[in-house]
């Protein structure tokens, strides 16, 4: 899990954060979370986000164990 104490993600934006080229910033490409999501998915995992405005965000990555 990764978390910060930043401004959080607006509820209306949460549904788009893993879409390519979605960004709320003046700079950047909006590819970071899209690429992260794709890599995790290709390894049969998933990523969850819990975010509250003005309280930060927590991303939890779930990957399967292989032996």
PDB file of N, CA, C and O in Angstrom:
ATOM      1  N   UNK A   1       0.848  -1.177   0.000  1.00  0.00           N
ATOM      2  CA  UNK A   1       0.000   0.000   0.000  1.00  0.00           C
ATOM      3  C   UNK A   1       0.889   1.234   0.000  1.00  0.00           C
ATOM      4  O   UNK A   1       1.961   1.249   0.606  1.00  0.00           O
ATOM      5  N   UNK A   2       0.429   2.257  -0.685  1.00  0.00           N
ATOM      6  CA  UNK A   2       1.123   3.532  -0.780  1.00  0.00           C
ATOM      7  C   UNK A   2       0.120   4.621  -0.419  1.00  0.00           C
ATOM      8  O   UNK A   2      -1.012   4.612  -0.902  1.00  0.00           O
ATOM      9  N   UNK A   3       0.528   5.543   0.418  1.00  0.00           N
ATOM     10  CA  UNK A   3      -0.399   6.611   0.781  1.00  0.00           C
ATOM     11  C   UNK A   3       0.315   7.936   0.936  1.00  0.00           C
ATOM     12  O   UNK A   3       1.526   7.994   1.151  1.00  0.00           O
ATOM     13  N   UNK A   4      -0.461   8.993   0.823  1.00  0.00           N
ATOM     14  CA  UNK A   4       0.072  10.336   1.026  1.00  0.00           C
ATOM     15  C   UNK A   4      -0.903  11.136   1.871  1.00  0.00           C
ATOM     16  O   UNK A   4      -2.002  10.674   2.176  1.00  0.00           O
ATOM     17  N   UNK A   5      -0.503  12.306   2.236  1.00  0.00           N
ATOM     18  CA  UNK A   5      -1.366  13.177   3.037  1.00  0.00           C
ATOM     19  C   UNK A   5      -1.711  14.439   2.254  1.00  0.00           C
ATOM     20  O   UNK A   5      -1.880  15.517   2.824  1.00  0.00           O
ATOM     21  N   UNK A   6      -1.811  14.282   0.943  1.00  0.00           N
ATOM     22  CA  UNK A   6      -2.084  15.412   0.063  1.00  0.00           C
ATOM     23  C   UNK A   6      -3.534  15.835   0.060  1.00  0.00           C
ATOM     24  O   UNK A   6      -4.260  15.620   1.031  1.00  0.00           O
ATOM     25  N   UNK A   7      -3.946  16.431  -1.026  1.00  0.00           N
ATOM     26  CA  UNK A   7      -5.290  16.999  -1.126  1.00  0.00           C
ATOM     27  C   UNK A   7      -6.360  15.974  -1.467  1.00  0.00           C
ATOM     28  O   UNK A   7      -7.547  16.300  -1.440  1.00  0.00           O
ATOM     29  N   UNK A   8      -5.975  14.749  -1.784  1.00  0.00           N
ATOM     30  CA  UNK A   8      -6.955  13.724  -2.138  1.00  0.00           C
ATOM     31  C   UNK A   8      -7.469  13.896  -3.551  1.00  0.00           C
ATOM     32  O   UNK A   8      -7.069  14.812  -4.269  1.00  0.00           O
ATOM     33  N   UNK A   9      -8.361  13.004  -3.938  1.00  0.00           N
ATOM     34  CA  UNK A   9      -8.918  13.003  -5.292  1.00  0.00           C
ATOM     35  C   UNK A   9     -10.412  13.303  -5.187  1.00  0.00           C
ATOM     36  O   UNK A   9     -11.122  12.699  -4.383  1.00  0.00           O
ATOM     37  N   UNK A  10     -10.870  14.225  -5.992  1.00  0.00           N
ATOM     38  CA  UNK A  10     -12.292  14.580  -5.990  1.00  0.00           C
ATOM     39  C   UNK A  10     -13.138  13.357  -6.336  1.00  0.00           C
ATOM     40  O   UNK A  10     -12.766  12.592  -7.226  1.00  0.00           O
ATOM     41  N   UNK A  11     -14.262  13.157  -5.655  1.00  0.00           N
ATOM     42  CA  UNK A  11     -15.113  11.995  -5.928  1.00  0.00           C
ATOM     43  C   UNK A  11     -15.491  11.848  -7.406  1.00  0.00           C
ATOM     44  O   UNK A  11     -15.548  10.727  -7.913  1.00  0.00           O
ATOM     45  N   UNK A  12     -15.746  12.943  -8.093  1.00  0.00           N
ATOM     46  CA  UNK A  12     -16.102  12.880  -9.514  1.00  0.00           C
ATOM     47  C   UNK A  12     -14.939  12.416 -10.383  1.00  0.00           C
ATOM     48  O   UNK A  12     -15.157  11.894 -11.476  1.00  0.00           O
ATOM     49  N   UNK A  13     -13.706  12.599  -9.915  1.00  0.00           N
ATOM     50  CA  UNK A  13     -12.525  12.211 -10.684  1.00  0.00           C
ATOM     51  C   UNK A  13     -12.117  10.761 -10.458  1.00  0.00           C
ATOM     52  O   UNK A  13     -11.411  10.188 -11.288  1.00  0.00           O
ATOM     53  N   UNK A  14     -12.540  10.162  -9.366  1.00  0.00           N
ATOM     54  CA  UNK A  14     -12.108   8.799  -9.031  1.00  0.00           C
ATOM     55  C   UNK A  14     -12.399   7.800 -10.135  1.00  0.00           C
ATOM     56  O   UNK A  14     -11.596   6.897 -10.372  1.00  0.00           O
ATOM     57  N   UNK A  15     -13.519   7.939 -10.810  1.00  0.00           N
ATOM     58  CA  UNK A  15     -13.884   6.965 -11.851  1.00  0.00           C
ATOM     59  C   UNK A  15     -12.972   7.058 -13.079  1.00  0.00           C
ATOM     60  O   UNK A  15     -12.983   6.160 -13.920  1.00  0.00           O
ATOM     61  N   UNK A  16     -12.190   8.126 -13.190  1.00  0.00           N
ATOM     62  CA  UNK A  16     -11.347   8.335 -14.373  1.00  0.00           C
ATOM     63  C   UNK A  16      -9.854   8.202 -14.131  1.00  0.00           C
ATOM     64  O   UNK A  16      -9.083   8.260 -15.089  1.00  0.00           O
ATOM     65  N   UNK A  17      -9.416   8.027 -12.899  1.00  0.00           N
ATOM     66  CA  UNK A  17      -7.977   8.143 -12.611  1.00  0.00           C
ATOM     67  C   UNK A  17      -7.113   7.108 -13.315  1.00  0.00           C
ATOM     68  O   UNK A  17      -5.920   7.344 -13.504  1.00  0.00           O
ATOM     69  N   UNK A  18      -7.672   5.974 -13.708  1.00  0.00           N
ATOM     70  CA  UNK A  18      -6.876   4.961 -14.405  1.00  0.00           C
ATOM     71  C   UNK A  18      -7.018   5.050 -15.928  1.00  0.00           C
ATOM     72  O   UNK A  18      -6.446   4.233 -16.649  1.00  0.00           O
ATOM     73  N   UNK A  19      -7.770   6.028 -16.418  1.00  0.00           N
ATOM     74  CA  UNK A  19      -7.921   6.231 -17.865  1.00  0.00           C
ATOM     75  C   UNK A  19      -6.707   6.964 -18.430  1.00  0.00           C
ATOM     76  O   UNK A  19      -6.236   7.934 -17.836  1.00  0.00           O
ATOM     77  N   UNK A  20      -6.195   6.502 -19.584  1.00  0.00           N
ATOM     78  CA  UNK A  20      -5.066   7.198 -20.201  1.00  0.00           C
ATOM     79  C   UNK A  20      -5.413   8.653 -20.508  1.00  0.00           C
ATOM     80  O   UNK A  20      -6.513   8.972 -20.957  1.00  0.00           O
ATOM     81  N   UNK A  21      -4.459   9.504 -20.256  1.00  0.00           N
ATOM     82  CA  UNK A  21      -4.509  10.941 -20.549  1.00  0.00           C
ATOM     83  C   UNK A  21      -5.463  11.730 -19.655  1.00  0.00           C
ATOM     84  O   UNK A  21      -5.697  12.914 -19.901  1.00  0.00           O
ATOM     85  N   UNK A  22      -6.017  11.095 -18.624  1.00  0.00           N
ATOM     86  CA  UNK A  22      -6.830  11.855 -17.671  1.00  0.00           C
ATOM     87  C   UNK A  22      -5.911  12.514 -16.655  1.00  0.00           C
ATOM     88  O   UNK A  22      -5.102  11.846 -16.012  1.00  0.00           O
ATOM     89  N   UNK A  23      -6.037  13.809 -16.516  1.00  0.00           N
ATOM     90  CA  UNK A  23      -5.268  14.539 -15.525  1.00  0.00           C
ATOM     91  C   UNK A  23      -6.039  15.770 -15.087  1.00  0.00           C
ATOM     92  O   UNK A  23      -6.844  16.321 -15.838  1.00  0.00           O
ATOM     93  N   UNK A  24      -5.781  16.187 -13.870  1.00  0.00           N
ATOM     94  CA  UNK A  24      -6.363  17.429 -13.365  1.00  0.00           C
ATOM     95  C   UNK A  24      -5.261  18.463 -13.174  1.00  0.00           C
ATOM     96  O   UNK A  24      -5.505  19.545 -12.640  1.00  0.00           O
ATOM     97  N   UNK A  25      -4.071  18.136 -13.604  1.00  0.00           N
ATOM     98  CA  UNK A  25      -2.903  19.005 -13.431  1.00  0.00           C
ATOM     99  C   UNK A  25      -2.626  19.811 -14.697  1.00  0.00           C
ATOM    100  O   UNK A  25      -3.021  19.429 -15.798  1.00  0.00           O
ATOM    101  N   UNK A  26      -1.937  20.937 -14.510  1.00  0.00           N
ATOM    102  CA  UNK A  26      -1.546  21.746 -15.661  1.00  0.00           C
ATOM    103  C   UNK A  26      -0.420  21.086 -16.451  1.00  0.00           C
ATOM    104  O   UNK A  26      -0.324  21.257 -17.666  1.00  0.00           O
ATOM    105  N   UNK A  27       0.432  20.333 -15.757  1.00  0.00           N
ATOM    106  CA  UNK A  27       1.541  19.648 -16.408  1.00  0.00           C
ATOM    107  C   UNK A  27       1.354  18.145 -16.216  1.00  0.00           C
ATOM    108  O   UNK A  27       0.668  17.708 -15.292  1.00  0.00           O
ATOM    109  N   UNK A  28       1.960  17.376 -17.083  1.00  0.00           N
ATOM    110  CA  UNK A  28       1.863  15.928 -16.994  1.00  0.00           C
ATOM    111  C   UNK A  28       1.026  15.373 -18.130  1.00  0.00           C
ATOM    112  O   UNK A  28       0.303  16.101 -18.811  1.00  0.00           O
ATOM    113  N   UNK A  29       1.141  14.067 -18.317  1.00  0.00           N
ATOM    114  CA  UNK A  29       0.465  13.420 -19.445  1.00  0.00           C
ATOM    115  C   UNK A  29      -0.778  12.648 -19.037  1.00  0.00           C
ATOM    116  O   UNK A  29      -1.594  12.311 -19.895  1.00  0.00           O
ATOM    117  N   UNK A  30      -0.942  12.360 -17.760  1.00  0.00           N
ATOM    118  CA  UNK A  30      -2.062  11.541 -17.327  1.00  0.00           C
ATOM    119  C   UNK A  30      -1.853  10.075 -17.645  1.00  0.00           C
ATOM    120  O   UNK A  30      -2.822   9.326 -17.763  1.00  0.00           O
ATOM    121  N   UNK A  31      -0.607   9.653 -17.784  1.00  0.00           N
ATOM    122  CA  UNK A  31      -0.325   8.255 -18.109  1.00  0.00           C
ATOM    123  C   UNK A  31       0.157   7.429 -16.921  1.00  0.00           C
ATOM    124  O   UNK A  31       0.134   6.200 -16.986  1.00  0.00           O
ATOM    125  N   UNK A  32       0.586   8.062 -15.856  1.00  0.00           N
ATOM    126  CA  UNK A  32       1.180   7.338 -14.727  1.00  0.00           C
ATOM    127  C   UNK A  32       0.287   6.261 -14.144  1.00  0.00           C
ATOM    128  O   UNK A  32       0.696   5.102 -14.073  1.00  0.00           O
ATOM    129  N   UNK A  33      -0.907   6.605 -13.729  1.00  0.00           N
ATOM    130  CA  UNK A  33      -1.803   5.604 -13.133  1.00  0.00           C
ATOM    131  C   UNK A  33      -2.352   4.644 -14.174  1.00  0.00           C
ATOM    132  O   UNK A  33      -2.633   3.489 -13.856  1.00  0.00           O
ATOM    133  N   UNK A  34      -2.510   5.096 -15.409  1.00  0.00           N
ATOM    134  CA  UNK A  34      -2.978   4.200 -16.473  1.00  0.00           C
ATOM    135  C   UNK A  34      -1.953   3.097 -16.726  1.00  0.00           C
ATOM    136  O   UNK A  34      -2.321   1.931 -16.864  1.00  0.00           O
ATOM    137  N   UNK A  35      -0.685   3.452 -16.786  1.00  0.00           N
ATOM    138  CA  UNK A  35       0.376   2.462 -16.995  1.00  0.00           C
ATOM    139  C   UNK A  35       0.487   1.547 -15.786  1.00  0.00           C
ATOM    140  O   UNK A  35       0.629   0.333 -15.935  1.00  0.00           O
ATOM    141  N   UNK A  36       0.422   2.118 -14.595  1.00  0.00           N
ATOM    142  CA  UNK A  36       0.477   1.317 -13.370  1.00  0.00           C
ATOM    143  C   UNK A  36      -0.643   0.286 -13.358  1.00  0.00           C
ATOM    144  O   UNK A  36      -0.411  -0.887 -13.064  1.00  0.00           O
ATOM    145  N   UNK A  37      -1.853   0.723 -13.676  1.00  0.00           N
ATOM    146  CA  UNK A  37      -3.010  -0.172 -13.701  1.00  0.00           C
ATOM    147  C   UNK A  37      -2.812  -1.293 -14.711  1.00  0.00           C
ATOM    148  O   UNK A  37      -3.116  -2.450 -14.421  1.00  0.00           O
ATOM    149  N   UNK A  38      -2.307  -0.960 -15.888  1.00  0.00           N
ATOM    150  CA  UNK A  38      -2.107  -1.966 -16.937  1.00  0.00           C
ATOM    151  C   UNK A  38      -1.066  -2.999 -16.528  1.00  0.00           C
ATOM    152  O   UNK A  38      -1.277  -4.196 -16.729  1.00  0.00           O
ATOM    153  N   UNK A  39       0.048  -2.561 -15.960  1.00  0.00           N
ATOM    154  CA  UNK A  39       1.107  -3.493 -15.539  1.00  0.00           C
ATOM    155  C   UNK A  39       0.584  -4.432 -14.454  1.00  0.00           C
ATOM    156  O   UNK A  39       0.818  -5.639 -14.516  1.00  0.00           O
ATOM    157  N   UNK A  40      -0.114  -3.894 -13.471  1.00  0.00           N
ATOM    158  CA  UNK A  40      -0.657  -4.721 -12.394  1.00  0.00           C
ATOM    159  C   UNK A  40      -1.677  -5.709 -12.953  1.00  0.00           C
ATOM    160  O   UNK A  40      -1.673  -6.878 -12.566  1.00  0.00           O
ATOM    161  N   UNK A  41      -2.541  -5.265 -13.848  1.00  0.00           N
ATOM    162  CA  UNK A  41      -3.550  -6.143 -14.463  1.00  0.00           C
ATOM    163  C   UNK A  41      -2.892  -7.258 -15.267  1.00  0.00           C
ATOM    164  O   UNK A  41      -3.352  -8.399 -15.238  1.00  0.00           O
ATOM    165  N   UNK A  42      -1.830  -6.938 -15.975  1.00  0.00           N
ATOM    166  CA  UNK A  42      -1.143  -7.953 -16.782  1.00  0.00           C
ATOM    167  C   UNK A  42      -0.451  -9.006 -15.919  1.00  0.00           C
ATOM    168  O   UNK A  42      -0.071 -10.065 -16.419  1.00  0.00           O
ATOM    169  N   UNK A  43      -0.286  -8.726 -14.644  1.00  0.00           N
ATOM    170  CA  UNK A  43       0.279  -9.698 -13.706  1.00  0.00           C
ATOM    171  C   UNK A  43      -0.822 -10.325 -12.847  1.00  0.00           C
ATOM    172  O   UNK A  43      -0.555 -10.836 -11.760  1.00  0.00           O
ATOM    173  N   UNK A  44      -2.060 -10.282 -13.345  1.00  0.00           N
ATOM    174  CA  UNK A  44      -3.235 -10.874 -12.700  1.00  0.00           C
ATOM    175  C   UNK A  44      -3.538 -10.257 -11.340  1.00  0.00           C
ATOM    176  O   UNK A  44      -4.078 -10.924 -10.457  1.00  0.00           O
ATOM    177  N   UNK A  45      -3.196  -9.003 -11.176  1.00  0.00           N
ATOM    178  CA  UNK A  45      -3.474  -8.306  -9.931  1.00  0.00           C
ATOM    179  C   UNK A  45      -4.505  -7.216 -10.121  1.00  0.00           C
ATOM    180  O   UNK A  45      -5.086  -7.056 -11.195  1.00  0.00           O
ATOM    181  N   UNK A  46      -4.718  -6.469  -9.048  1.00  0.00           N
ATOM    182  CA  UNK A  46      -5.601  -5.309  -9.141  1.00  0.00           C
ATOM    183  C   UNK A  46      -5.138  -4.240  -8.162  1.00  0.00           C
ATOM    184  O   UNK A  46      -4.374  -4.517  -7.237  1.00  0.00           O
ATOM    185  N   UNK A  47      -5.602  -3.033  -8.372  1.00  0.00           N
ATOM    186  CA  UNK A  47      -5.224  -1.897  -7.545  1.00  0.00           C
ATOM    187  C   UNK A  47      -6.506  -1.233  -7.039  1.00  0.00           C
ATOM    188  O   UNK A  47      -7.468  -1.057  -7.786  1.00  0.00           O
ATOM    189  N   UNK A  48      -6.497  -0.874  -5.769  1.00  0.00           N
ATOM    190  CA  UNK A  48      -7.639  -0.201  -5.151  1.00  0.00           C
ATOM    191  C   UNK A  48      -7.193   1.178  -4.689  1.00  0.00           C
ATOM    192  O   UNK A  48      -6.026   1.385  -4.356  1.00  0.00           O
ATOM    193  N   UNK A  49      -8.118   2.103  -4.673  1.00  0.00           N
ATOM    194  CA  UNK A  49      -7.821   3.450  -4.185  1.00  0.00           C
ATOM    195  C   UNK A  49      -8.873   3.870  -3.171  1.00  0.00           C
ATOM    196  O   UNK A  49     -10.071   3.668  -3.369  1.00  0.00           O
ATOM    197  N   UNK A  50      -8.406   4.449  -2.101  1.00  0.00           N
ATOM    198  CA  UNK A  50      -9.272   5.061  -1.100  1.00  0.00           C
ATOM    199  C   UNK A  50      -8.781   6.490  -0.952  1.00  0.00           C
ATOM    200  O   UNK A  50      -7.642   6.716  -0.544  1.00  0.00           O
ATOM    201  N   UNK A  51      -9.621   7.445  -1.277  1.00  0.00           N
ATOM    202  CA  UNK A  51      -9.196   8.841  -1.246  1.00  0.00           C
ATOM    203  C   UNK A  51     -10.280   9.700  -0.627  1.00  0.00           C
ATOM    204  O   UNK A  51     -11.469   9.538  -0.902  1.00  0.00           O
ATOM    205  N   UNK A  52      -9.839  10.609   0.209  1.00  0.00           N
ATOM    206  CA  UNK A  52     -10.750  11.573   0.819  1.00  0.00           C
ATOM    207  C   UNK A  52     -10.158  12.956   0.623  1.00  0.00           C
ATOM    208  O   UNK A  52      -9.000  13.202   0.962  1.00  0.00           O
ATOM    209  N   UNK A  53     -10.949  13.841   0.081  1.00  0.00           N
ATOM    210  CA  UNK A  53     -10.457  15.191  -0.169  1.00  0.00           C
ATOM    211  C   UNK A  53      -9.937  15.807   1.122  1.00  0.00           C
ATOM    212  O   UNK A  53     -10.544  15.683   2.186  1.00  0.00           O
ATOM    213  N   UNK A  54      -8.796  16.473   0.995  1.00  0.00           N
ATOM    214  CA  UNK A  54      -8.086  17.136   2.092  1.00  0.00           C
ATOM    215  C   UNK A  54      -7.480  16.173   3.101  1.00  0.00           C
ATOM    216  O   UNK A  54      -6.968  16.611   4.131  1.00  0.00           O
ATOM    217  N   UNK A  55      -7.525  14.863   2.830  1.00  0.00           N
ATOM    218  CA  UNK A  55      -6.929  13.880   3.737  1.00  0.00           C
ATOM    219  C   UNK A  55      -5.995  12.909   3.038  1.00  0.00           C
ATOM    220  O   UNK A  55      -5.467  12.004   3.685  1.00  0.00           O
ATOM    221  N   UNK A  56      -5.773  13.062   1.750  1.00  0.00           N
ATOM    222  CA  UNK A  56      -4.847  12.198   1.033  1.00  0.00           C
ATOM    223  C   UNK A  56      -5.490  10.985   0.400  1.00  0.00           C
ATOM    224  O   UNK A  56      -6.710  10.819   0.408  1.00  0.00           O
ATOM    225  N   UNK A  57      -4.629  10.138  -0.152  1.00  0.00           N
ATOM    226  CA  UNK A  57      -5.071   8.945  -0.883  1.00  0.00           C
ATOM    227  C   UNK A  57      -4.232   7.750  -0.475  1.00  0.00           C
ATOM    228  O   UNK A  57      -3.073   7.887  -0.081  1.00  0.00           O
ATOM    229  N   UNK A  58      -4.839   6.572  -0.578  1.00  0.00           N
ATOM    230  CA  UNK A  58      -4.131   5.324  -0.296  1.00  0.00           C
ATOM    231  C   UNK A  58      -4.410   4.376  -1.464  1.00  0.00           C
ATOM    232  O   UNK A  58      -5.564   4.089  -1.781  1.00  0.00           O
ATOM    233  N   UNK A  59      -3.351   3.902  -2.090  1.00  0.00           N
ATOM    234  CA  UNK A  59      -3.439   2.933  -3.178  1.00  0.00           C
ATOM    235  C   UNK A  59      -2.929   1.603  -2.653  1.00  0.00           C
ATOM    236  O   UNK A  59      -1.837   1.525  -2.090  1.00  0.00           O
ATOM    237  N   UNK A  60      -3.724   0.557  -2.839  1.00  0.00           N
ATOM    238  CA  UNK A  60      -3.340  -0.785  -2.394  1.00  0.00           C
ATOM    239  C   UNK A  60      -3.226  -1.665  -3.628  1.00  0.00           C
ATOM    240  O   UNK A  60      -4.162  -1.769  -4.421  1.00  0.00           O
ATOM    241  N   UNK A  61      -2.072  -2.295  -3.782  1.00  0.00           N
ATOM    242  CA  UNK A  61      -1.797  -3.160  -4.918  1.00  0.00           C
ATOM    243  C   UNK A  61      -1.903  -4.614  -4.441  1.00  0.00           C
ATOM    244  O   UNK A  61      -1.296  -4.994  -3.440  1.00  0.00           O
ATOM    245  N   UNK A  62      -2.671  -5.406  -5.161  1.00  0.00           N
ATOM    246  CA  UNK A  62      -2.838  -6.826  -4.862  1.00  0.00           C
ATOM    247  C   UNK A  62      -2.266  -7.627  -6.021  1.00  0.00           C
ATOM    248  O   UNK A  62      -2.715  -7.486  -7.159  1.00  0.00           O
ATOM    249  N   UNK A  63      -1.283  -8.463  -5.739  1.00  0.00           N
ATOM    250  CA  UNK A  63      -0.672  -9.326  -6.748  1.00  0.00           C
ATOM    251  C   UNK A  63      -0.733 -10.763  -6.253  1.00  0.00           C
ATOM    252  O   UNK A  63      -0.541 -11.011  -5.062  1.00  0.00           O
ATOM    253  N   UNK A  64      -0.996 -11.717  -7.147  1.00  0.00           N
ATOM    254  CA  UNK A  64      -1.059 -13.115  -6.720  1.00  0.00           C
ATOM    255  C   UNK A  64       0.329 -13.665  -6.382  1.00  0.00           C
ATOM    256  O   UNK A  64       1.342 -13.247  -6.943  1.00  0.00           O
ATOM    257  N   UNK A  65       0.338 -14.584  -5.476  1.00  0.00           N
ATOM    258  CA  UNK A  65       1.584 -15.273  -5.119  1.00  0.00           C
ATOM    259  C   UNK A  65       1.781 -16.433  -6.081  1.00  0.00           C
ATOM    260  O   UNK A  65       0.840 -17.179  -6.352  1.00  0.00           O
ATOM    261  N   UNK A  66       2.978 -16.592  -6.595  1.00  0.00           N
ATOM    262  CA  UNK A  66       3.281 -17.739  -7.458  1.00  0.00           C
ATOM    263  C   UNK A  66       4.471 -18.472  -6.876  1.00  0.00           C
ATOM    264  O   UNK A  66       5.376 -17.876  -6.294  1.00  0.00           O
ATOM    265  N   UNK A  67       4.443 -19.766  -7.049  1.00  0.00           N
ATOM    266  CA  UNK A  67       5.538 -20.605  -6.501  1.00  0.00           C
ATOM    267  C   UNK A  67       6.261 -21.275  -7.628  1.00  0.00           C
ATOM    268  O   UNK A  67       7.211 -22.023  -7.394  1.00  0.00           O
TER     269      UNK A  67
END
